[in-house]
Amino acid sequence: MIITSRFFNRSELIGFIALAAILFVILPLSLDVFRLNLVAKYLTYAFVAIGLVLCWGYGGILSLGQGVFFGLGGYCMAMFLKLEASSVENTKIQSTPGIPDFMDWNQITSLPLFWQPFHSLTFTIAAIILVPGLFALIIGTAMFKRRVGGTYFAIITQAVAAILTILIVGQQGYTGGINGMTDLRTLKGWDIRPDHAKIVLYFVEVVLLFACIGIAQFIRLTKLGRILVAMREQEDRVRFSGYSVANFKIFAFCMAAIFAAIGGAMFALNVGFMSPSFVGIVPSIEMVIYTAVGGRMSIFGAVWGSLLVNFAKTGLSESFPQLWLFGLGALFIAVVLAFPNGLSGIWADYVQPRIDRLLASRKSKSGGWADNSVADGAPAE
């Protein structure tokens, strides 16, 4: 099969089909709208995890500040939704109708200039991609061109996350402060709060997720993906071969930022608010945990890791509200110590060999028809 040999190997194809069946069919049919919306929230983090697979898993660039780009994408979408919810009719009780409520509370009497383009959905969609991408380009150029990497780069990304959080909280009149942007109601007049809207947004998000999976898989299979792996293992050798290591790192970092921003935008749509609590150091580290649990070298593992950790987080917080943080930490430590390659490593080391042996035994019982076949286009002996 062409798709198996050129885009997915057999194991990846099984993972693709299983993930599609679960997300498109099983979960929508088996969960109520509230739980399905929780899954949609969890899947927004899967966008970040997929980007980290490219950036950290293949490129060897550990970023502990992906919450920055998740937040930028989320705030861009939230600004559009907030403006739509702040029409003159909806805000006529304010001292200054037509502006977001938190601006009125802070005695701002006119809409700031940088808010005005977010009246346009087209501009908002472009900003969701371009603003985080350009920000990542600036950070990446400043760091990688000077050969800053490893632990130093991770610490710098943490600092950026802390700075952006402080900036958002401090500029309450323009960003909503610690409370963030709330009461997001409609998208071009379409109410995003009813149950049927939540279901539609869930399927839109799943389609976008698979689009990002396809893009990441395409990058992984091209020459660019092979150079990223070589750069991770032997950076100096790649540089001596004539390649610009800094440019490849910048590309991987920017792609991870764009994926995270798409997840943030979908988060604002599904959850109905955006706050600085999703931007700082703690959520950024949690996003790395999702990738590590799923397997930092596996695109599908990143999705499974995001779902597993968040389901565990929700279950533990509901059953043991005082102890769930300890349980979450124990889960991460256990997986990393026992299975350093995450869920994808468990599949590759324990599940896939059993499937291969089972298929091999069935082929041998059927007369060994597969063993006597020849490769496409190869001459038979």
Sequence and secondary structure as in RCSB ss.txt:
>XXXX:A:sequence
MIITSRFFNRSELIGFIALAAILFVILPLSLDVFRLNLVAKYLTYAFVAIGLVLCWGYGGILSLGQGVFFGLGGY
CMAMFLKLEASSVENTKIQSTPGIPDFMDWNQITSLPLFWQPFHSLTFTIAAIILVPGLFALIIGTAMFKRRVGG
TYFAIITQAVAAILTILIVGQQGYTGGINGMTDLRTLKGWDIRPDHAKIVLYFVEVVLLFACIGIAQFIRLTKLG
RILVAMREQEDRVRFSGYSVANFKIFAFCMAAIFAAIGGAMFALNVGFMSPSFVGIVPSIEMVIYTAVGGRMSIF
GAVWGSLLVNFAKTGLSESFPQLWLFGLGALFIAVVLAFPNGLSGIWADYVQPRIDRLLASRKSKSGGWADNSVA
DGAPAE
>XXXX:A:secstr
 HHHHHT  HHHHHHHHHHHHIIIIIHHHHS HHHHHHHHHHHHHHHHHHHHIIIIIIT    S HHHHHHHHHH
HHHHHHHHHHT TTTTTTSSSTTS HHHHHTT  S  GGGGGGG HHHHHHHHHHHHHHHHHHHHHHHHTTT  H
HHHHHHHHHHHHHHHHHHHH HHHH GGG B    EETTEESSSHHHHHHHHHHHHHHHHHHHHHHHHHHHSHHH
HHHHHHHH HHHHHHTT  HHHHHHHHHHHHHHHHHHHHHHHHHHHS B GGGTSHHHHHHHHHHHHHH TT HH
HHHHHHHHHHHHHHHHHHH TTTHHHHHHHHHHHHHHH TTHHHHHIIIIIHHHHHHHHHHHHHHTTSTTTT   
TT    
